Amino acid sequence: MLEQQPLDVWALAGVVLFLKMFAIALYQGRWRLRTKVFTKAEDAARWGDGTVSERDVPEVERAQRAFRNDLENIPMFLILSFAYLLYDAWEQGAYLYIGLFVIARIVHTWAYLRPKQPLRNRAYIVGVLCTLAVAGHLVFEVVAR
């Protein structure tokens, strides 16, 4: 049976990661409205005297890449970490891996939007290592049964 505290941490992490991704969408919208550059004519018409362009402004494109990176990393971590909780794996590991992953993804996004290297790369690596650690512990728990 899932213990309440690790499940609470997992659920709150999911909310924080959702809000972080939502903030990227708001960031994109802010830049589109600020620059009045849109990729769709209906958006340009709706938001005033906007320019229709084949490409977004660089800030919007960076935000899109940060969002895409989230989509490549966050769902898998949430799925694996939920299974980790279902198998009642090391409880302290749940706090450690989930907490570090959330911090790493927040730092990664900030460093992507600024842009800041090597911080972005280091944050990405921390997130991947957390996912690999959860996956490794999960395999151990499954095989040990």
N, C-alpha and C positions, 0 to 999 in steps of 0.2 A: 504494500500500500504506500502511496506517496505521502511523505511527511509534509506537513503544512508549510513550514518555513522555506524549504528549498523550492517548493511549488510557488510560493508567494514571490520569491526572488525571480524565478523564471517568468512569471506573469508580469511583474513590474518591468523586467528587462524588455519583454516584448512591447510593452507600452512605450517605454523610453525610446526604443529603436524605431517604432512606428512614428513617434513624434519627431525624431531626428530626420526621418525620411520625408515627413510632411513639411518640415522646415526647409528642406531642399526645394520642394515644389513652390513654397512661398518665395524663396530666394529667386527662383527662375522668374516667377511672375513679377516680382519687384523690378528685376533688370529689364524685362520686356516692357513694362510700363514706363520705366525711367528713360529708356532709349527709344521707345516707340517703334521698335523693330520687331516684326512678327513674321512667322513663316506661313501664316494662313491669312488670306484676304479678309475673311469674315472677322478675324480677331482685330486686324488693323482698322476695319470699319467700325467695329464695336467700341474700341478704346480710343477713338479720336483720329487725328491725322497721322496715323501710323504708316510706316514704310513696310511694304511686303518684300521679303528677302528670301533667297534660296537657303540661306544659312542664318542661324541664330548668332547673336553677339557672343564673343568669346566667354564671357561669364556664364551665360546660359548653357553653352556647350560643355563647359567644365562641370557645371552642376548636373547636367544630364549624364556625364561620364561617372560622376560620383554616385549618382542614383543607381546607375546600371551596375556599378561595382557592389553596391549594397544588395541589389537583387541577386548577385552571384554568390554572396557570402552569408547574408543574414538568414534567409529561409533554411538553408542546410544546417546552420548552427542551431537554430531554434528546434528543428526536427530532431537532430541528434541529441541535443541537451534534454529535450523532453523524454526521449527514450532512455537517456542516462538516468533521469529521475524515476522513470517507471521501473527500471531494474534496481533501484535503491542502491546505486553506486555510492562511492565515497562522498559523504555529505559536505565535508569541507571543500572538496573539489568542485562541487556544484557552485558554491559561493565564489570560489576563486576563479573558475573558468568563466562563469556567467558575468561576474563583475569586470574581469579583465577584458572580456570580449566587448562589452558595452562601452567601456572607456576607450578601447582601441578603435572602435567604429566611430565614435564621436571625434576623436583626435584625427582619424583618417579623413573624415569629411571636412573638418576645419582646415587641415593641411592641404586638401585637394582644392578647396575654394580659394585659398590664399595666394598662390601655391607655395608650399614649403617642403623642400626635400632636404635631407633624407628623412624628415619626420613622417611624411606620408607613407613612405616605404616601410619604416619601422613599425608604425601603427598597423599597417596591413599585415606584416609578418606576425605581430603579436596576436592578431585576430585569427589568422590561419593556424598558428600553433595552439591556440585555445580549441579550435575546432578539431584539430588532429588529436589533441589530448583527450577530448571528450570521446571521439571515435575510438581511440585506443582503449580507454577504460571501458567503453561499452562492449567492444569485442571481448575483452577480458571477462566481463560479467556474463556475457552470453555463453562463452566457452566453459567457464567455471561451473555453470549450472548442471 
